[in-house]
Amino acid sequence: MELTNRMARNRTIDSDALLDAAERVAIRDGAIGLSIDAVAREAGISKSRVIYDYKSKSGLLQALVERRLRMEDDRVLAAVASHSDSSNPELYGRIAAAKESPNDDDRAIALTLCAAMSSEEPLQGMIRKVVKRDIDAVAGRAHHASLAVVAYLALHGLMSLEYLDIHRWTDDERAALLAEIQTLSDSASGGVRDART
């Protein structure tokens, strides 16, 4: 009976639960420990079920990256929408979204995905596509497109250092840096300041 119940549970696990298990493995064990076997154990399902859903470790990594990109897009798009009446909602929204610093789990997952992407061209391509889309959006609404791109790069430099756990800013340091990026953004927007950011 136990085996029957366990097999039924294996067939009904949803994709989010499986990706949650993969993230727990990534947080706990890093890139080296992220494997089909480890995810199956963490999720309490068979290895064959993970392979059935994702085909390979590369497929699992792609699903993790897609989910993380979707979550980040949702967060950023909400911030962009809240700045829709500014001179450059794409840029000001991203600055507002960056006010929240990453937590330790976010850092662990970012490090794991970066390590995994070093040998995964399709994953690198996904990131390139998102960055190009974002740069085009930020530059497209700017009075001075090159300054808007510099502000975007400064913002992502700050965020990359944090997500890759290279440097952790204090709250005051982070606020001061974001204020400077805001000033640069104001210049890119023709001197029009967005008071909300």
C-alpha positions as a printed NumPy array, in Angstrom:
array([[  0.   ,   0.   ,   0.   ],
       [  2.801,   2.416,   0.887],
       [  4.443,   1.879,  -2.52 ],
       [  1.127,   2.542,  -4.29 ],
       [  0.584,   5.797,  -2.372],
       [  4.148,   6.877,  -3.053],
       [  3.824,   6.172,  -6.772],
       [  0.564,   8.121,  -6.919],
       [  2.254,  11.039,  -5.189],
       [  5.058,  10.862,  -7.751],
       [  2.607,  11.231, -10.614],
       [  0.858,  14.241,  -9.08 ],
       [  3.812,  16.403,  -8.053],
       [  3.548,  19.661,  -9.935],
       [  6.289,  21.53 , -11.719],
       [  6.506,  24.272,  -9.078],
       [  7.019,  21.721,  -6.299],
       [  9.765,  20.068,  -8.304],
       [ 11.47 ,  23.404,  -9.001],
       [ 11.09 ,  24.319,  -5.31 ],
       [ 12.972,  21.117,  -4.49 ],
       [ 15.663,  22.024,  -7.032],
       [ 16.038,  25.459,  -5.434],
       [ 16.363,  23.901,  -1.977],
       [ 19.146,  21.675,  -3.296],
       [ 20.842,  24.683,  -4.934],
       [ 20.635,  26.678,  -1.695],
       [ 21.933,  23.827,   0.433],
       [ 24.486,  22.18 ,  -1.89 ],
       [ 25.369,  24.744,  -4.581],
       [ 26.059,  24.016,  -8.239],
       [ 28.14 ,  20.927,  -7.544],
       [ 25.335,  19.291,  -5.557],
       [ 22.543,  20.151,  -7.98 ],
       [ 21.798,  16.883,  -9.764],
       [ 18.769,  14.969, -10.99 ],
       [ 19.312,  12.438,  -8.158],
       [ 19.532,  15.157,  -5.491],
       [ 16.389,  16.92 ,  -6.756],
       [ 14.472,  13.628,  -6.885],
       [ 15.5  ,  12.808,  -3.299],
       [ 14.578,  16.302,  -2.122],
       [ 11.176,  16.127,  -3.824],
       [ 10.52 ,  12.567,  -2.619],
       [ 10.024,  11.255,  -6.143],
       [ 11.843,   8.933,  -8.487],
       [ 14.751,  10.041, -10.641],
       [ 12.794,   8.866, -13.681],
       [ 10.033,  11.358, -12.859],
       [ 12.505,  14.273, -12.93 ],
       [ 13.944,  12.974, -16.207],
       [ 10.425,  12.562, -17.622],
       [  9.597,  16.197, -16.802],
       [ 12.929,  17.852, -17.695],
       [ 14.829,  15.29 , -19.815],
       [ 18.243,  16.25 , -18.397],
       [ 20.042,  18.43 , -15.88 ],
       [ 20.236,  21.087, -18.624],
       [ 16.456,  20.987, -18.977],
       [ 16.037,  21.306, -15.224],
       [ 18.433,  24.274, -15.152],
       [ 16.563,  25.903, -18.02 ],
       [ 13.284,  25.551, -16.116],
       [ 14.9  ,  27.071, -13.003],
       [ 16.289,  30.02 , -14.977],
       [ 12.963,  30.56 , -16.749],
       [ 11.104,  30.562, -13.441],
       [ 13.564,  32.969, -11.81 ],
       [ 13.415,  35.285, -14.832],
       [  9.61 ,  35.179, -14.737],
       [  9.587,  36.018, -11.024],
       [ 12.023,  38.903, -11.546],
       [ 10.032,  40.142, -14.55 ],
       [  6.844,  40.161, -12.485],
       [  8.557,  42.128,  -9.708],
       [ 10.126,  44.642, -12.106],
       [  6.998,  45.044, -14.233],
       [  4.981,  45.88 , -11.118],
       [  7.54 ,  48.57 , -10.235],
       [  7.557,  49.859, -13.839],
       [  3.746,  50.066, -13.787],
       [  3.845,  52.061, -10.551],
       [  6.107,  54.581, -12.325],
       [  4.051,  54.74 , -15.515],
       [  3.586,  58.512, -15.292],
       [  7.333,  59.213, -14.991],
       [  9.539,  60.273, -17.891],
       [ 11.128,  56.797, -18.063],
       [  9.058,  54.184, -16.223],
       [ 11.351,  51.376, -17.436],
       [ 14.384,  52.916, -15.757],
       [ 12.743,  54.392, -12.655],
       [ 10.792,  51.207, -12.039],
       [ 13.983,  49.16 , -12.127],
       [ 15.64 ,  51.506,  -9.636],
       [ 12.643,  51.178,  -7.322],
       [ 12.704,  47.372,  -7.641],
       [ 16.414,  47.345,  -6.764],
       [ 15.798,  48.948,  -3.381],
       [ 15.2  ,  45.496,  -1.918],
       [ 18.511,  43.73 ,  -1.399],
       [ 18.783,  39.997,  -2.134],
       [ 18.556,  37.543,   0.739],
       [ 20.927,  34.622,   1.305],
       [ 18.685,  32.192,  -0.589],
       [ 18.567,  34.534,  -3.607],
       [ 22.359,  34.761,  -3.529],
       [ 22.809,  30.986,  -3.314],
       [ 20.471,  30.393,  -6.239],
       [ 22.116,  33.131,  -8.326],
       [ 25.56 ,  31.657,  -7.693],
       [ 24.362,  28.157,  -8.571],
       [ 22.693,  29.29 , -11.773],
       [ 25.72 ,  31.372, -12.812],
       [ 28.04 ,  28.421, -12.259],
       [ 25.731,  26.146, -14.222],
       [ 25.318,  28.665, -17.052],
       [ 29.052,  28.824, -17.704],
       [ 28.751,  25.687, -19.823],
       [ 25.148,  26.054, -20.983],
       [ 24.894,  28.204, -24.121],
       [ 21.056,  28.044, -24.257],
       [ 20.879,  29.507, -20.737],
       [ 23.358,  32.229, -21.642],
       [ 21.202,  33.008, -24.674],
       [ 18.12 ,  33.388, -22.464],
       [ 19.93 ,  35.924, -20.286],
       [ 21.295,  37.818, -23.304],
       [ 17.767,  38.099, -24.708],
       [ 16.377,  39.496, -21.442],
       [ 19.229,  42.003, -21.037],
       [ 18.823,  43.223, -24.63 ],
       [ 15.073,  43.592, -24.111],
       [ 15.652,  45.589, -20.914],
       [ 18.323,  47.844, -22.427],
       [ 16.093,  48.555, -25.429],
       [ 13.187,  49.403, -23.108],
       [ 15.284,  51.689, -20.887],
       [ 16.964,  53.459, -23.808],
       [ 13.763,  53.727, -25.823],
       [ 12.061,  56.019, -23.314],
       [ 15.087,  58.153, -22.47 ],
       [ 15.837,  61.677, -23.584],
       [ 19.543,  60.679, -23.549],
       [ 19.614,  56.973, -24.404],
       [ 23.323,  56.454, -23.686],
       [ 22.978,  57.918, -20.171],
       [ 19.967,  55.694, -19.53 ],
       [ 22.026,  52.663, -20.534],
       [ 24.867,  53.783, -18.224],
       [ 22.356,  54.099, -15.361],
       [ 21.021,  50.616, -16.173],
       [ 24.567,  49.224, -16.196],
       [ 25.376,  50.925, -12.873],
       [ 22.211,  49.472, -11.363],
       [ 23.024,  45.991, -12.61 ],
       [ 26.62 ,  46.299, -11.482],
       [ 25.423,  47.041,  -7.955],
       [ 22.927,  44.181,  -8.092],
       [ 25.419,  41.71 ,  -9.595],
       [ 27.941,  42.368,  -6.847],
       [ 25.226,  41.609,  -4.303],
       [ 23.655,  38.587,  -5.998],
       [ 27.062,  37.004,  -6.604],
       [ 27.962,  37.736,  -2.968],
       [ 31.058,  39.677,  -3.968],
       [ 30.066,  42.652,  -1.837],
       [ 27.25 ,  43.37 ,   0.592],
       [ 26.256,  47.002,   0.88 ],
       [ 24.883,  48.364,   4.127],
       [ 21.377,  49.808,   3.858],
       [ 22.831,  53.331,   3.975],
       [ 25.458,  52.582,   1.316],
       [ 22.836,  50.978,  -0.899],
       [ 20.488,  53.956,  -0.532],
       [ 23.308,  56.396,  -1.357],
       [ 24.325,  54.431,  -4.452],
       [ 20.743,  54.171,  -5.652],
       [ 20.367,  57.932,  -5.14 ],
       [ 23.401,  58.499,  -7.39 ],
       [ 21.969,  56.158, -10.008],
       [ 18.707,  58.09 ,  -9.675],
       [ 20.577,  61.346, -10.364],
       [ 22.11 ,  59.825, -13.473],
       [ 18.652,  58.609, -14.5  ],
       [ 17.244,  62.097, -14.06 ],
       [ 19.915,  63.393, -16.448],
       [ 19.057,  60.65 , -18.938],
       [ 15.417,  61.699, -18.707],
       [ 16.145,  65.303, -19.613],
       [ 16.452,  66.499, -16.03 ],
       [ 12.944,  65.392, -15.034],
       [ 13.086,  63.914, -11.562],
       [ 10.845,  61.09 , -10.394],
       [ 10.156,  61.881,  -6.746],
       [  8.971,  58.348,  -5.899],
       [ 12.351,  56.639,  -6.378]])
